[in-house]
């Protein structure tokens, strides 16, 4: 019997919540790539990339603002008396803008914790990582009487991008009205960027 191709519904059914939108759990459980299955003679053969399944289970949501860990986060390391390195990493559900927010917010927090008012970005580098997962194709031949029927399924290649940023900053202590080239106010970053960063 020829293979019939159909689709798996998202892991979290898109049922509206009482507030008319998906709950956080429903949103987080949807995988970043489409998964399919093949129905062969009534037997469902799942086609999943094992690494992506592990990613869904371990990193079901975008990386939150947290100390650096297995699923990402942000870390600060002091390099000199007034210079720090800020490292931020996200998982496959995290976009680049969120990682930049992590860097700016951590820089602002470090600045205030060390008695500074502003910080300058000395240098910045992209530390994003790309992972490629390959699912091989399959081919099955069924012999009926003196006839052979061959059904095949093509393989697939999926690429997952995990954003990252490495930034070096210099802490400044500016008096009221004093300015410095490229100086960013730590208080303003905490007020505006901190309001949109997810911590829970």
Protein Blocks (a to p, Z undefined) as FASTA:
>chain_A
ZZdddddddfbdcbdcfkopacfklmmmpcfbdcddddeehiacddddfklmmmmmmmmp
ccddddddfkoccddddfblmbccddddddfkbcfklmmmmmmmmmmmmmmmnopabdcd
fbdcdfbdcdddddddddddddehjaccddddddddddddddddddddddddddehiace
hiacfklmmmmmmmmpcfZZ
